[in-house]
Amino acid sequence: MRWFVLCLALIATSCSLLLTREFTDANQPIKVKRGEEFIITLDSNATTGYRWELAQPLDEQIVALLNHEYAASGLPVAGAGGTEHWTFKAVGTGATQIALIYKRENQNPTRGVGMATFRVSVQ
């Protein structure tokens, strides 16, 4: 019986991980349900000193930031790029935007070299 319960728990955990959707294109609207987690993934290169940052505060009545991490791709060689993964949870219903700017840490907050604004609709 314990084995059966353990298997069910593993299946449920695996299914919830598989259901976390990933978005990479700011031109495509993000449509999620309240309580659902989703990930925004953007190309990045931490070796250059650039990184993605929130360009404006989140509407925390609709979305909450759960995690932000950088993942290097390939070998850890100077100049090699990677991706940044931003994990959010839809906490309330409504529409909002998640605006991200690609800039150096000490750079003017409005002068990045890239901008990505994702439209989010939570039902």
C-alpha positions in Angstrom: 0.0 0.0 0.0 2.8 2.4 0.9 4.4 1.7 -2.5 1.1 2.6 -4.3 0.8 5.9 -2.3 4.4 6.8 -3.1 3.9 6.1 -6.8 0.8 8.3 -6.9 2.7 11.1 -5.1 5.5 10.9 -7.7 3.1 10.9 -10.6 1.2 14.0 -9.2 4.5 15.8 -8.7 5.7 15.0 -12.2 2.5 16.1 -13.7 2.6 19.5 -12.0 6.1 20.0 -13.2 5.1 19.1 -16.7 2.2 21.6 -16.6 4.4 24.6 -15.9 4.4 26.3 -19.2 7.3 28.2 -20.6 7.1 31.4 -22.7 9.9 32.9 -24.8 8.2 35.2 -27.2 7.0 38.6 -25.9 4.7 39.0 -28.9 2.6 36.0 -27.8 0.1 36.7 -25.0 0.4 34.6 -21.9 -3.0 33.1 -20.8 -3.0 31.2 -17.6 -5.5 30.3 -14.8 -5.3 31.6 -11.3 -3.0 29.4 -9.2 -1.0 28.3 -12.3 2.8 28.8 -12.4 4.6 29.8 -15.6 8.1 30.6 -16.7 9.5 33.3 -18.9 12.8 32.3 -20.5 15.0 34.9 -22.2 18.5 34.6 -23.9 21.2 36.1 -21.7 24.9 36.3 -21.3 26.1 36.9 -17.8 29.7 36.9 -18.8 29.2 40.3 -20.4 27.7 41.9 -17.3 24.3 42.1 -18.8 21.2 40.6 -17.2 17.4 40.9 -17.3 15.7 42.9 -14.6 12.1 43.9 -14.0 11.6 47.2 -15.8 8.6 48.1 -13.6 7.0 46.7 -10.5 4.7 43.7 -10.9 1.0 44.0 -10.3 1.2 41.7 -7.2 -2.6 41.4 -7.1 -2.3 39.3 -10.4 1.2 37.8 -10.6 4.0 37.0 -8.1 7.6 36.3 -8.8 8.7 32.9 -7.4 12.2 32.5 -8.8 14.8 34.0 -11.1 17.9 32.1 -12.2 20.5 32.1 -14.9 21.5 28.9 -16.6 24.8 28.8 -18.6 24.5 26.8 -21.8 27.4 24.5 -22.7 30.8 24.8 -21.3 31.6 27.6 -18.8 33.7 29.6 -21.2 34.0 33.4 -21.2 31.6 34.8 -23.7 29.3 31.8 -23.7 25.7 32.7 -23.4 22.8 31.1 -21.5 19.2 31.8 -20.5 17.4 33.5 -17.7 14.4 31.8 -16.3 11.7 33.9 -14.5 9.1 31.8 -12.6 5.8 33.5 -11.8 2.5 32.4 -10.2 -0.8 33.7 -11.2 -2.3 34.8 -7.9 -5.4 36.8 -9.0 -7.5 37.3 -12.0 -7.1 40.1 -14.5 -4.7 41.5 -17.1 -1.2 42.9 -16.5 2.2 43.2 -18.2 5.6 41.9 -17.1 8.2 44.2 -18.5 11.9 43.2 -18.4 14.9 45.2 -19.5 18.4 43.8 -20.5 21.1 45.9 -18.9 24.2 46.1 -16.8 23.7 46.3 -13.1 25.1 49.8 -12.7 23.5 51.1 -15.9 20.7 53.7 -16.0 17.5 51.8 -15.3 15.9 53.1 -18.5 18.8 52.5 -20.8 19.1 48.9 -21.5 20.1 47.2 -24.7 16.9 45.1 -24.8 13.3 45.2 -23.6 10.7 42.5 -23.4 7.1 43.1 -22.3 4.9 40.1 -21.9 1.1 40.6 -21.8 -0.5 38.3 -19.1 -4.1 37.4 -18.8 -5.2 35.4 -15.7 -8.6 33.8 -15.6 
